[in-house]
Structure formats: structure tokens, C-alpha cells
Amino acid sequence: MQLPTDVRITEVGPRDGLQNEPQNLPTAHKIDLIRQLAAAGCKEVEATAFVSPKAIPNLADAAEVMRGTAGLGITRFALIPNAKGYGRALDAGADGITLVMSATDSHNRKNLNQTVAESMAELAPLAARARDDGLAARLSISMVFGCPFEGDPGLERIRAIVDRMAGHGFTRIGLCDTIGIASPQQVHDRVSRLVQEFAGLEFELHFHDTYGRGLANVLAGLEAGVTRFDSCVGGLGGCPFAPGATGNIATEDLVSMLDASGVRTGVDLDGLLAASDFLDAQLDTRIQSNRWQVHNAQRQLRKAA
């Protein structure tokens, strides 16, 4: 296999992992989690989202989380769906923004109450605004590999969205398997085409593990030329507006696999496992990662050393 020497990970657990949990983690614990992730070497953390508290009550403390994690030396992204959310994120001191939209009208209406065209029109000016405000910016497109309402949107629809948003100045674009339906062959074929056509863009991949294909899809993405991935400590997550969506690929599983393959991530696996253990202790639900197996593998490696 032709694997890269380095992969960059954006940790999305504090946002995507916690947004749909039946238990709302206290603000102080969210802040502690982000601090532990930073200490483990996570350079980018999607800390929260500036969305309607009525729609996603677990993230109603977005401003407090942002203010409580200032000064960590990392890039703290806030997910925002529109211009109003951008203003709130900027006021709270976010370092970066994740702009989000869907590839299908049906999911976009449920998630954002807009058509895809309406979302593109609203988000388009925010790339330039982020540059002026000194914020890192990335665009995440949901349902790239399949939608529970419309099925597979198809490569041409994805290509058209990417082309339009790249024309508005977006240089970093995430392709999201929001319901975990992608297969490695689909990922390789679709992503390879996009990487070849849009050579000036930096693509990143966001996988859920609904059918246990998440890490296999990571390998397909690596073979297709992508070196940026989202992942979630503990493997938690799920979209409240996408029936059947389950957890993200777990950061500890991803880092363990990449470490074993000789691919550098800059993330300390022991520190990451400590953050996963902390999260597990705070939640009533079971962590959705292989952290015990990874813990055991780390112990064996220390004994061998």
C-alpha cells in the first residue's frame, strides 16, 4: 500500500460526539475533555456548534465552552450553519469555523430549513469574511455517499457543489458519510475523481461507522490521496436529522491503526486513551470504540520495550 507519512486529524468529539447523546455533559466536563484532547496532541478540535439551542440543546453552552478553552494553543473550530451562527462564533472567540450543508435538498431542509441552493448562497460570502477575520474555515458537505431520504446523490451533484463553493474561495472541503453507508470502493472511486479534478483543494473525509466500514473507508481515502480526516474520541455521534446515523470513527481506533502502519498523526495514543476513559466515566452510554483492545495493545508494546 502507498500510505502517506503524515495524516492530520480534526477531533470532532466535543461537537459531533456529544450533540445527539441522551445525556447532556456539563459545560465544565466539556472544557476538561477539550483540554485533555489538546494535551494529547490534537491540534484541531471541533469544540461546539452555534446552532439553535432548541434544535440541539446539548450544545446550548457553545459560547461558554469556547471561552473556557481559550489559550490552549490549538485551533478550536465551531460548526455553524449560517451567517447568524458565524457572528456568534466570532464573538465567542472561535479560532475556526466549520460551515455545514448537505448534498441533498431533503436532508438540508430537515437540518437547516433551506434548499441546497439557499445554503450555498448564504455560505458563499463567509469564506472571504473568515479570511478577513483571521479565522480558519472549512466547508463540510453531508450525505456525500448516501442520504436516507434521496439515496446516493451521485458524483456529478457533489462535483457541482464543490465547483461552486471552490469558486467562492473555499479551499478546504470535507466529504461526509453522515449515515455511514459508504463502501471502500465507492470512496476510492468518488474521492479519486474529485482529488484529480480539483487539485488546488484540500479535501478531508468524515466517516461514521454504522456498518463497521469506517477504518476501511479511511484506507480507501488514503489511497485516493486524502490526508485529512475527522474522527471522534470514543466513537460517539450521530445526526439528529438523519435516521439511522450512528457514531463516528473513533479517534483512538484511527490513531492506533495509523501508528501501527507507520503513519504519523502527532497524537499521543496514551493521552488520547485517557481522554476516552474520562469521557466514558462521565456518560451513561457505552463508549463506541475499541479502547480496551487499544489499551491492551499499548500495554504489550510498553512491556516489549
N, C-alpha and C positions, 0 to 999 in steps of 0.2 A: 504494500500500500504506500502511496505517496502522501504522507501526512506532513503538515506544516511543523515548523519548530516551535511556534508560539500560537496560542489561542487567547483571545480576550473574552472575558465573561462579564456580563451585566447581571448582577444579582437582583432578582425581582421579587423575592420572598416577602419583604415588608409591604409590598403593594399587591401583587397578583396572588401571593400565597395566602394573605390574610383577608382579602376583600370579601370572600364568599364563605368564610368559616362561620359556623353557627355561634361560636363564642367570640366575643369582641375582646381582643387583647388590650389591656390597659395601656395608655399612652407611654407611661414610664417603661413598660416592658418592651414596647416597640422601639423606643430610643435605645434601651440596653441592647436589643438584638442588633440594631444597625451598628452600634459601637463595636460589638463583638465581630460582626462581619468585616468591618473596616480593619480591626486588629488582625484578622486572619489574612488580610491582603486583598480583599475585594476592593478594587479601585473605583468601580461604578456600582451604585446601588439605587434601584428604583424604590425610593423611600415611601411614597404615598401617591395619592391622586387627588386632584382638586376637581371633584365631581359633586353632584348633588348629594347632600347627606341623606336625603330621603331615599334616593335610589340605592346608595351604598353606605349605610350607617356605620359600618366598621371603619371607614376612612374619614369620618366627620372631624377627626382631630388632625387633619393634614397640616395646618399651619403650626400647631404645637410640635408635631413631630419634626418638621423642618427646622424650626428654631432650636429645638433640643438637640439637634445633631450637627449644628454648625461647628466649623473648626476641626473636622476630622481628617482633613487632607484627602478627601475623596470627592468624586462627582456624584452629587445626590440628585437624581432625576425625579421629577414629578410627572405623572401621567396627566394629560389634560385633553379634553375633548373639543374645546372651542376657545374663542378669544377671551371669554369671561374667565375661564379657568387659567388661562395664561396670566392674566393680570393678578389673580390670587397667588399663583405660584411665584411670580416675580416679587410681590410684596412680602412673601414669607421667606425669601432668601434662597430659593432653589438655585442649584448650580446648572441644571439642565432640564429640558422638557422632553417628554415622550408624547408626541402628538398621535392620536389614535383615530382610525377609521376602519371600516370594513370593506371587503371586496364585493359584497352583495348588498343590494338595497334592503332586503328583508331583515338581515341582521343589523344593518346600520340604523334602520328605523327603530328597532327594538332597543338598541344600545344607545343611540344618540338622537333619536327622533328626527332624523334627517335622511334624505337620499344620499347616495354616494356622491353625486354631483354637488349637492349642497354642502357636504362636508369638505370636499376638495376646495370649493370656492371660499369657505370660511378659513380653512387651514393654510391655504396658499400664501397669504401675506406674512404668516408667522415665522417662516424661515428667515426672512430678512430682518424681521423685528428681533428675533433671537440673536442674530449676529450683532445688531446694534446694541442690544442689552448685555452682550457678553455671555450669553447662555449657550451651552451645548444643546444641540437639537437633533432629534431623530424622529422619524415617522414610522409607526408600526401599522401594518395592514393586516387586519384579522381575516380569517376564513380563506386564506390563500389556497389551501389544498382541499377544502371542502366545507360546505355550510349545511347545518341541519335543516334549513328551510329551502335552499335552492340547489343543493348538491355542489358539484365541482364548478367553480366559476370559470375555469379554463385559463390557459396560458395567455391568450390574447387579451382577455379582460385585465388580468394582472399587469401585462405589459403596458397597456394603455394607461392605467393608473400610475405606474412607475414613471412612464414617459412624461406625463403631465406634471407630476409633482417634482420630478427632477428639473423640469423646465422652470419651476418656481424657486429653485435654489436648494432643494433638499438633496443632500449628498450622502446621507446615512439612512438606509431604509430597511426596516425589519419585515420579514415574511413570516407570518404567524400561522401555525397549525393549531388553531384555537380549540378544536374539539379532538385533537389527537388522532385524526383519521388518515394522515399521510402514510405512504409506504416509502421505503428507501429508493425504489426505482423512480417513483413519481418525484420525490425530492431531487434526486440527481438530475433527471431529465429537465425538470422545470427550472431549477436553480442554475444549472449549467447554461441554459439558453439565456437567462437574464444576465448572468455574470458576463457572458460573451458580448451581449448586445449593449450593455450599459457599463462599459469598462471603467468609466470615471466614478461610479458609485461604490459605496461601501455597503454591502448587504450584510444583514445579520439574520439569524434564524431563531425562532421561538417555537419550541415543541412542547406539547402536552403528551402524557404517556398513557392515554386511555386504553390502547391495545398493546402496551408493552413494547412499542416500536421506537420510543424516544431516542435512546442512545444509538440504535441502528440508523435512525434518520440523521443524527449528528454526524456519523461516519460518512453517510451519503453526501451531506452538506460539505464536509471537509474535502471529499473527493471532487466536489463541484467547484471548489475554490473559495469557500466562505471560511473566515477565521474569527467571526464574532458570533456569540451565542448568548441568549438569555437562559437563565436557569434559576431555580428556586430552592433555597435551603429547606430541607425536609420534604421536598416534592409535593408541597401543598398547592392549592389553587383551583381555579375553575371560574368560568364566566357566568355570572348570574343571568345573562340574557342568551345563553347558548345551552339548550337542553342536552344533557349527556356529557358535557365537558368535565373532565376530571383534572387531576393535578398536573403540574409542570414536571419536566425532567428535574430530578433532584441535583442540586449543585454538588453535594458530596459524592454522588454516583458519577457525575460528569468529570469532576476533578480526579477522582480515583482512576477512572478509565484512561484519561489523558496522561496522568502521571505514569501509569503502567505502560503506556505507549510511547513514552519519551517526549511528550508534548508539554511544553512549559505553559503554565497559566498564571504564575505569580501568586497563587492562593495556597496558603499553608493548610494542608488537609487536617491536621490535628486541631488547629484553631477553628476550622470550619465545622468539624465534628462537635466541638464544644458548643458552638452556636446552635447546632442542630439539637443537641441534648438540652440546652437551655429552652429552646422553643418547645420541645416535647414536654418538658416539665410544666410549662405554662398552659398547655392546651389539653382539653378533654379528649380530643380526637387523636387517632394514632398517626404518627408521622409516616408519610408515604415514601420512604426511601429505604435503601439497603444499608442504613448506617451501622447496624450491628455487625453485618458482614465486613463493612469497610473498617470499623473499629478493630475487628479481629485481624484483618489483613495488616493493619498498621502495627498491631502488637507483634505479629510474626516478623514483620520487617525490622522492628527495633531489636527483637531477640537475635535475629540473624546478624545484625550489625555489631 
